[in-house]
Amino acid sequence: MIESAISKGFKVRIFSTLVGMKAEDVERLSKMDIQEFTLHLPDNKNNTKIPVNTQMYKDTLALVLQKLRIDNFSVMNENFIDNERAGTTRTARGTHMKGMYECFKLVHPQFAMLPNCDVALCCNDFGLKHILGNLLTQSYDEIVNSKEFRRIRADRLKFDSKDILCRNCMFAVPIFEYYTFQAAIALVGPVVKDIMVTKYWR
């Protein structure tokens, strides 16, 4: 799927723990024009559940560091910020958004593709509540225009609903505040962006 996306001119960013990746996968990736590769590394408290003691993981990690350009690293240590995954983590506060809202993942979709090519709403949809389609049988444009994604986007302008995952997610921002911040970011740049991140996502 990565090869197919790149061949069609799409920019691809990869975020990976390397779990399940094989040497031949690394070789194939090394020949692709990948926009960004972020490597998720294990932490000393085993929060990430990465099987670091297997020879396969060690060999794969060594090969990745040799063959691929690593742009960023991420470690789920004590400084890791838990974004609550739309209320599914043990530290979730059980919040529920009422009123009109917006989310950058709905404005600029960040779908999550499963191994069978099913497409979930985003990386926070751990329970696979919103499956939008399948890239083996549908085009990206068909998925963006799917009935389910249109239903989710329409919910942003309603007062409330119980079956849309976004209303339990900390990335949902009151719509007036969202567009006020967007306008401010366009005018004065990253300083306001840092304020928004601090207020909502830390």
C-alpha positions in Angstrom: 0.0 0.0 0.0 2.9 2.4 0.7 4.4 1.6 -2.7 1.1 2.2 -4.3 0.5 5.5 -2.6 4.0 6.8 -3.5 3.6 5.6 -7.1 0.5 7.8 -7.4 2.3 10.9 -6.2 1.1 10.9 -2.6 3.5 12.0 0.2 3.9 9.3 2.8 4.9 9.6 6.4 5.6 6.5 8.5 5.3 6.2 12.2 6.4 2.7 13.3 7.4 0.5 16.3 8.9 -1.9 13.7 6.9 -4.8 15.4 6.3 -7.4 12.7 8.6 -5.7 10.2 11.0 -8.0 8.4 14.3 -7.5 6.6 12.7 -7.6 3.2 10.3 -4.9 4.3 13.1 -2.6 5.3 14.8 -3.2 1.9 11.7 -2.3 0.1 11.2 0.8 2.2 14.8 1.9 1.5 14.0 2.2 -2.2 11.0 4.5 -1.6 10.8 8.2 -1.4 9.4 8.5 2.1 8.6 12.0 3.3 9.2 11.3 7.0 10.0 8.3 9.2 9.3 8.5 12.9 10.6 5.6 14.9 8.7 4.7 18.1 11.2 3.3 20.6 10.6 1.2 23.7 10.7 2.8 27.1 12.1 1.5 30.4 8.6 0.9 31.9 7.3 -1.3 29.1 4.4 1.1 28.3 4.8 0.4 24.6 4.9 -3.4 24.9 7.6 -3.7 22.2 9.3 -7.1 22.3 12.8 -5.8 22.6 14.3 -9.1 23.6 13.6 -10.9 20.4 16.4 -11.3 17.9 14.0 -10.4 15.1 13.4 -7.0 16.6 17.1 -6.3 17.3 18.0 -7.3 13.7 15.2 -5.2 12.2 16.1 -2.2 14.3 19.8 -2.4 13.3 18.9 -2.7 9.6 16.5 0.2 9.8 19.1 2.4 11.4 21.5 1.4 8.6 19.2 1.6 5.6 16.6 4.3 6.4 16.7 8.0 7.1 15.1 8.4 10.6 13.6 11.9 10.9 12.2 11.7 14.4 12.1 9.5 17.5 9.3 9.0 20.0 9.5 7.3 23.4 6.4 6.6 25.5 8.2 7.4 28.8 7.0 9.4 31.9 7.1 12.6 29.8 4.8 11.1 27.1 1.5 13.1 26.9 -1.5 10.8 27.0 -4.1 12.2 24.6 -6.8 9.9 26.1 -7.5 8.3 22.7 -11.1 9.6 22.7 -11.8 8.3 26.2 -10.4 4.8 25.7 -7.3 4.9 28.0 -7.1 4.3 31.7 -6.3 7.9 32.3 -9.2 9.3 30.3 -11.4 11.9 32.1 -14.6 10.9 30.5 -15.3 14.2 28.9 -18.1 14.7 26.3 -18.2 17.8 24.0 -21.6 19.5 23.5 -22.2 22.2 20.9 -20.6 22.9 17.6 -16.9 21.8 17.4 -14.1 21.4 14.9 -11.0 19.1 14.6 -8.0 19.4 12.4 -8.3 15.7 11.7 -11.7 16.3 10.1 -10.6 19.4 8.2 -7.5 17.6 7.0 -8.3 13.9 7.3 -5.7 11.7 9.0 -7.3 8.3 8.5 -5.7 5.1 9.9 -5.3 2.1 7.6 -5.6 -1.4 9.1 -3.6 -4.4 7.8 -6.6 -5.5 5.8 -6.8 -2.0 4.3 -9.9 -1.0 6.2 -9.8 2.7 6.9 -10.7 3.9 10.3 -11.5 7.5 11.2 -8.1 8.4 12.8 -5.5 7.0 15.2 -7.8 7.7 18.2 -10.4 5.3 16.9 -9.0 2.4 18.9 -12.4 0.6 19.1 -12.8 0.9 15.3 -16.1 2.7 15.8 -16.0 4.5 12.5 -14.8 2.3 9.6 -15.1 4.5 6.5 -14.3 2.0 3.8 -11.5 -0.2 2.4 -8.7 0.9 0.1 -8.6 -2.5 -1.7 -12.0 -1.9 -3.1 -12.5 1.9 -3.0 -10.5 4.9 -4.0 -9.4 7.5 -1.5 -11.9 10.0 -2.9 -14.7 7.5 -2.4 -13.7 7.1 1.3 -13.5 10.8 1.8 -17.0 11.1 0.4 -18.4 8.0 2.1 -21.7 8.2 3.9 -20.0 7.6 7.3 -17.4 10.3 7.0 -20.0 12.8 5.8 -22.2 11.9 8.8 -19.2 12.5 11.2 -18.4 15.8 9.6 -22.1 16.9 9.7 -22.1 16.2 13.5 -19.7 19.1 14.1 -22.6 21.5 13.5 -25.0 19.8 15.8 -25.6 20.5 19.5 -25.0 16.9 20.6 -24.9 13.2 19.6 -24.1 10.1 21.5 -22.6 7.9 18.8 -19.8 10.1 17.3 -16.4 9.3 18.7 -15.2 12.9 18.2 -17.3 14.3 21.0 -15.3 12.2 23.5 -11.9 13.3 22.1 -9.7 16.1 23.4 -8.9 17.1 19.8 -12.4 18.4 19.4 -12.3 22.2 20.0 -15.3 24.6 20.2 -15.8 25.8 16.7 -15.5 29.5 17.4 -12.2 29.0 19.3 -10.8 26.7 16.6 -11.3 29.2 13.8 -10.2 32.2 16.0 -6.9 30.3 16.7 -6.6 29.4 13.0 -6.9 33.1 12.1 -4.4 34.1 14.8 -1.9 31.5 13.7 -2.1 32.8 10.1 -1.4 36.3 11.4 1.3 35.8 14.0 2.5 32.3 13.5 3.8 29.6 15.8 3.5 31.5 19.1 -0.3 31.2 19.1 0.0 27.6 17.9 2.0 26.8 21.0 -0.7 28.4 23.2 -3.4 26.3 21.5 -1.4 23.1 22.0 -0.7 23.9 25.6 -4.3 24.7 26.3 -5.9 21.7 24.7 -3.4 18.9 24.3 -1.1 19.0 27.3 
